[in-house]
Amino acid sequence: MEFDRKRLKILPLVERENKMTLADVKRLEDSICTKDLNPITKMDIEILAERLIQRRHRGRQVIWLMGAHVLRRGNSRYIIDLMKQGFLTHIASNMAVAIHDFELSHIGATLEDVEFYIKDGRFGNWEETGQYLNEAIFTGYKDGIGLGRAIGRMINSSSSQEMPHREISIFNTAYELDIPITVHKGIGYDITDQHPAANFEAIGKTSGLDFLEFASAIFQLEDGVFLNLGSSVMGPEVYLKALSMARNVAGQEGREIKRFTTAVFDMVSLGNWKEEPSLVDYKKPGAMSDSRYYFRPLKSVLVRTVKDGGESFYIQGDFSLTVPLLCQHLKGVA
């Protein structure tokens, strides 16, 4: 028996208390204190910044894939600045990034208190978030465009009364600059799926188009850079499948996709992972008893897919420090 979403009591966003506002979105001129980052992390960020500069000059792919925590730590303006400077050729995210991005654009606040609102079933049942985003997806479905572009178009084309803070929107900026932005969606993952306006056929089709667009970017990854920021499952898994597709076709054309740079930004401690090359080898005694074996960004992004000619970096630390430091190294580079 289907759950009838029409029975839900959907509430206006104005009634919701939020844990994040525009005041929490960092400004480019804000100073950052990086004393809590270890010297190796700081050095790796500097090297990675140099890779991005080189790849921009060569016109190579730089793919930025992120989870929502990166945005929740106040990095929207930094990501927008990287896009405007021409460092990023493709943005990829989960739907949670789109939700926070929309809410900041629409009401200047986001991030509800899940523990508080789940008690009586108010969690996620908010009118504007569900209505605007699902309408954008359905319109994109009818127009044959991907989910990410559909959301960017909606924010961009809405009135200033509807989106008074769209200058803070990553999706709006990507749409304006014509930078591909893709959303990799799972049904039931997001509060927008609770809303009666959610059309799962439209969601599946538009997110499917985004996956194919992402795979097309990976197809051009040779000598480029792939960054996975704060996504421990979606990012590595989507990347892994897209890379296999890309290598399959590239091999038929007599070329390889092996020499590129990957980076993972996260907070998980991986120890001396570079000194343990067999860490993710399931044949190694004890490997599958090591919790690091199950951390997909290590296995897929840092080790297995670059072992034939690529290079990888693990940037450990709070996103409120690591992302701004990377952008600081890139600021104003000609």
C-alpha positions as CSV (number, residue, x, y, z in Angstrom):
1,M,0.0,0.0,0.0
2,E,1.3,3.5,-0.9
3,F,1.8,6.2,1.7
4,D,-0.6,9.0,0.8
5,R,1.5,12.2,0.9
6,K,-1.6,14.3,0.5
7,R,-2.4,13.5,4.2
8,L,0.8,15.3,5.3
9,K,0.5,18.6,7.1
10,I,2.9,20.8,5.2
11,L,4.0,23.9,7.0
12,P,5.4,27.3,5.7
13,L,9.1,27.9,6.1
14,V,8.4,31.0,8.1
15,E,7.4,28.8,11.0
16,R,10.7,26.9,11.1
17,E,13.7,27.7,13.3
18,N,17.0,27.4,11.4
19,K,20.5,26.8,12.7
20,M,22.3,28.6,9.8
21,T,21.7,32.1,8.3
22,L,23.5,34.3,5.8
23,A,25.6,35.6,8.7
24,D,27.2,32.1,8.8
25,V,28.3,32.3,5.1
26,K,31.9,33.4,5.1
27,R,33.0,36.5,3.2
28,L,36.0,36.3,0.9
29,E,37.8,38.9,3.0
30,D,37.4,37.1,6.3
31,S,40.6,36.0,7.9
32,I,41.0,32.3,8.6
33,C,43.0,30.7,11.4
34,T,44.6,27.5,10.3
35,K,46.6,26.6,13.4
36,D,44.5,23.5,13.9
37,L,45.5,22.1,10.5
38,N,48.6,19.9,10.5
39,P,51.6,21.0,8.4
40,I,51.2,18.1,6.0
41,T,47.7,19.1,5.2
42,K,48.7,22.7,4.6
43,M,51.5,21.6,2.3
44,D,49.2,19.3,0.4
45,I,46.7,22.1,-0.1
46,E,49.4,24.3,-1.5
47,I,50.5,21.6,-3.9
48,L,46.8,20.9,-4.9
49,A,46.3,24.6,-5.5
50,E,49.3,24.6,-7.9
51,R,47.7,21.6,-9.7
52,L,44.5,23.6,-10.2
53,I,46.4,26.6,-11.5
54,Q,48.3,24.4,-14.0
55,R,45.1,22.6,-15.2
56,R,43.2,25.9,-15.7
57,H,46.0,27.2,-17.9
58,R,45.9,23.9,-19.9
59,G,42.1,24.0,-20.2
60,R,41.7,20.7,-18.4
61,Q,38.8,19.3,-16.4
62,V,38.5,20.2,-12.7
63,I,35.5,18.5,-11.2
64,W,34.3,19.6,-7.8
65,L,32.0,17.0,-6.1
66,M,30.7,17.8,-2.7
67,G,28.3,16.8,0.1
68,A,26.1,19.3,1.9
69,H,28.4,19.7,4.9
70,V,30.8,21.7,2.8
71,L,28.1,24.3,2.2
72,R,26.9,24.1,5.8
73,R,30.3,25.2,6.9
74,G,29.8,28.5,5.2
75,N,31.7,28.0,1.9
76,S,29.3,29.2,-0.7
77,R,31.1,32.4,-1.6
78,Y,34.4,30.6,-1.9
79,I,32.9,28.1,-4.3
80,I,31.3,30.8,-6.3
81,D,34.6,32.7,-6.5
82,L,36.3,29.6,-7.8
83,M,33.7,29.3,-10.6
84,K,34.0,33.0,-11.5
85,Q,37.8,32.7,-11.7
86,G,37.5,29.8,-14.1
87,F,39.0,27.1,-11.8
88,L,36.0,24.7,-11.8
89,T,34.7,23.1,-15.0
90,H,32.0,20.9,-13.4
91,I,30.1,21.0,-10.1
92,A,28.5,17.9,-8.7
93,S,26.5,17.4,-5.5
94,N,23.7,15.6,-3.7
95,M,20.2,17.0,-3.4
96,A,20.9,18.2,0.2
97,V,23.3,20.8,-1.3
98,A,20.5,22.0,-3.6
99,I,18.1,22.2,-0.7
100,H,20.4,24.3,1.5
101,D,21.4,26.5,-1.5
102,F,17.8,27.1,-2.4
103,E,16.7,28.0,1.2
104,L,19.6,30.4,1.6
105,S,18.6,32.1,-1.6
106,H,14.9,32.2,-0.7
107,I,14.8,33.0,3.0
108,G,18.4,33.6,3.9
109,A,18.4,30.7,6.3
110,T,18.6,26.9,6.3
111,L,19.4,23.8,8.4
112,E,16.5,22.8,10.6
113,D,17.0,21.1,13.9
114,V,16.3,17.4,13.0
115,E,16.2,16.2,16.6
116,F,13.6,18.8,17.5
117,Y,11.3,18.5,14.5
118,I,11.4,14.7,14.1
119,K,9.6,14.3,17.4
120,D,6.2,15.2,16.0
121,G,6.8,14.6,12.3
122,R,7.4,18.2,11.3
123,F,10.9,17.5,10.1
124,G,11.2,18.1,6.4
125,N,7.6,18.9,5.8
126,W,8.0,22.5,4.6
127,E,6.0,24.0,1.8
128,E,8.4,26.3,-0.1
129,T,11.3,23.9,-0.2
130,G,9.2,21.0,-1.5
131,Q,7.1,23.1,-3.9
132,Y,9.8,25.3,-5.6
133,L,12.3,22.5,-6.0
134,N,9.9,19.9,-7.2
135,E,8.3,22.3,-9.7
136,A,11.7,23.1,-11.0
137,I,12.5,19.5,-11.5
138,F,9.2,18.7,-13.2
139,T,9.7,21.7,-15.5
140,G,13.2,20.5,-16.3
141,Y,11.9,17.0,-17.0
142,K,9.4,18.4,-19.5
143,D,12.1,20.5,-21.1
144,G,14.6,17.7,-21.3
145,I,17.3,19.2,-19.0
146,G,19.1,17.8,-16.0
147,L,18.1,18.3,-12.4
148,G,21.0,20.6,-11.4
149,R,20.5,23.0,-14.4
150,A,16.7,23.0,-13.7
151,I,17.2,24.2,-10.2
152,G,19.8,26.8,-11.2
153,R,17.4,28.1,-13.9
154,M,14.5,28.3,-11.4
155,I,16.6,30.3,-8.9
156,N,17.9,32.6,-11.7
157,S,14.5,33.2,-13.3
158,S,12.6,33.8,-10.0
159,S,11.8,37.4,-9.0
160,S,14.0,39.3,-6.5
161,Q,11.1,39.0,-4.0
162,E,11.2,35.2,-4.3
163,M,15.0,34.9,-4.3
164,P,16.3,38.0,-2.6
165,H,19.7,36.3,-1.8
166,R,20.4,34.5,-5.0
167,E,23.9,36.0,-5.2
168,I,24.8,33.5,-2.6
169,S,23.6,30.5,-4.7
170,I,26.0,28.1,-6.2
171,F,23.3,26.8,-8.6
172,N,22.4,30.3,-9.8
173,T,26.0,31.1,-10.4
174,A,26.6,27.9,-12.4
175,Y,23.5,28.6,-14.5
176,E,24.7,32.2,-15.2
177,L,28.2,31.1,-16.1
178,D,27.0,28.0,-18.0
179,I,29.1,25.7,-15.9
180,P,27.6,22.2,-15.7
181,I,26.1,21.5,-12.3
182,T,24.8,18.0,-11.6
183,V,22.7,16.5,-8.8
184,H,23.1,12.8,-8.0
185,K,19.8,11.9,-6.3
186,G,18.5,8.9,-4.4
187,I,14.8,8.6,-3.9
188,G,13.9,9.0,-0.2
189,Y,17.1,10.6,0.7
190,D,15.8,14.1,0.8
191,I,13.0,16.2,2.4
192,T,11.8,17.2,-1.1
193,D,10.7,13.6,-1.6
194,Q,8.2,13.9,1.3
195,H,6.3,16.7,-0.5
196,P,3.2,15.8,-2.5
197,A,4.6,17.7,-5.5
198,A,7.5,15.2,-5.8
199,N,7.3,13.4,-9.1
200,F,9.6,10.4,-8.9
201,E,9.6,9.8,-12.7
202,A,10.8,13.4,-13.2
203,I,13.4,13.1,-10.4
204,G,14.7,9.9,-11.8
205,K,14.9,11.1,-15.4
206,T,16.6,14.5,-14.6
207,S,19.1,13.0,-12.2
208,G,19.8,10.3,-14.8
209,L,20.6,13.0,-17.3
210,D,22.9,14.6,-14.7
211,F,24.7,11.3,-14.2
212,L,25.4,11.0,-18.0
213,E,26.6,14.6,-18.1
214,F,28.9,13.9,-15.1
215,A,30.2,10.8,-16.9
216,S,31.0,13.0,-20.0
217,A,33.1,15.2,-17.8
218,I,34.9,12.2,-16.3
219,F,35.5,11.1,-19.9
220,Q,37.7,14.2,-20.3
221,L,39.5,13.7,-16.9
222,E,43.0,12.8,-18.3
223,D,45.5,15.4,-17.0
224,G,42.7,16.9,-14.9
225,V,41.7,17.0,-11.3
226,F,38.8,15.4,-9.4
227,L,38.0,16.6,-5.9
228,N,35.6,14.8,-3.6
229,L,34.6,17.0,-0.7
230,G,32.7,15.6,2.2
231,S,30.9,12.8,0.3
232,S,31.7,9.4,1.8
233,V,29.2,7.3,-0.3
234,M,27.5,9.1,-3.2
235,G,30.7,10.9,-4.5
236,P,33.0,7.9,-4.6
237,E,30.3,5.6,-6.0
238,V,29.1,7.9,-8.8
239,Y,32.7,8.7,-9.7
240,L,33.7,5.0,-9.8
241,K,30.9,4.1,-12.2
242,A,31.4,7.1,-14.4
243,L,35.1,6.4,-14.6
244,S,34.5,2.8,-15.6
245,M,32.2,3.9,-18.4
246,A,34.7,6.6,-19.5
247,R,37.7,4.2,-19.6
248,N,35.6,1.6,-21.4
249,V,34.9,3.9,-24.3
250,A,38.4,5.6,-24.2
251,G,40.0,2.2,-24.6
252,Q,38.0,1.6,-27.7
253,E,39.4,4.9,-29.1
254,G,43.0,3.9,-28.3
255,R,43.5,6.3,-25.4
256,E,43.7,6.1,-21.6
257,I,42.3,8.0,-18.6
258,K,44.9,7.2,-16.0
259,R,47.1,10.3,-15.4
260,F,45.1,12.7,-13.3
261,T,45.0,14.1,-9.8
262,T,42.4,13.3,-7.2
263,A,41.8,14.8,-3.8
264,V,39.5,14.0,-0.9
265,F,38.6,16.6,1.7
266,D,37.2,15.1,4.9
267,M,37.7,14.9,8.7
268,V,38.2,11.1,9.1
269,S,41.6,10.1,10.3
270,L,43.3,7.7,7.8
271,G,46.6,7.4,9.6
272,N,49.6,6.7,7.4
273,W,47.6,5.5,4.5
274,K,50.2,6.4,1.9
275,E,52.7,4.2,3.7
276,E,50.3,1.2,3.6
277,P,49.8,0.5,-0.1
278,S,47.9,-2.8,0.6
279,L,45.5,-1.1,3.0
280,V,42.6,-1.5,0.6
281,D,43.6,-5.0,-0.6
282,Y,40.9,-7.4,0.5
283,K,43.4,-10.2,0.2
284,K,45.7,-8.7,2.9
285,P,45.2,-10.5,6.3
286,G,43.3,-8.2,8.5
287,A,42.5,-5.6,5.9
288,M,38.7,-6.2,6.2
289,S,38.9,-5.7,9.9
290,D,40.4,-2.3,9.5
291,S,37.7,0.4,9.5
292,R,39.6,2.4,6.9
293,Y,39.0,-0.3,4.3
294,Y,35.3,0.6,4.3
295,F,35.9,4.3,3.8
296,R,35.0,4.6,0.1
297,P,36.8,7.9,-0.6
298,L,40.1,6.2,0.4
299,K,39.5,3.0,-1.5
300,S,38.0,4.4,-4.7
301,V,39.2,8.0,-5.0
302,L,42.7,8.0,-3.3
303,V,44.0,4.5,-4.2
304,R,42.3,2.2,-6.7
305,T,41.6,4.6,-9.5
306,V,44.9,6.4,-9.6
307,K,47.3,3.5,-9.0
308,D,48.2,3.3,-12.7
309,G,49.6,6.8,-13.2
310,G,47.7,9.3,-11.1
311,E,48.4,11.1,-7.9
312,S,46.1,11.7,-4.9
313,F,45.9,13.9,-1.8
314,Y,44.0,13.6,1.4
315,I,43.1,17.0,3.0
316,Q,42.0,16.3,6.5
317,G,40.3,19.0,8.5
318,D,37.2,21.1,9.1
319,F,35.7,22.3,5.8
320,S,35.5,25.8,7.3
321,L,39.3,25.8,7.3
322,T,40.4,23.6,4.4
323,V,38.2,25.0,1.7
324,P,39.0,28.7,2.5
325,L,42.7,27.9,2.6
326,L,42.6,26.3,-0.8
327,C,40.8,29.3,-2.2
328,Q,43.2,31.7,-0.5
329,H,46.1,30.1,-2.5
330,L,44.0,30.6,-5.7
331,K,42.8,34.1,-5.0
332,G,43.7,36.6,-7.7
333,V,46.0,34.1,-9.6
334,A,46.4,35.3,-13.2
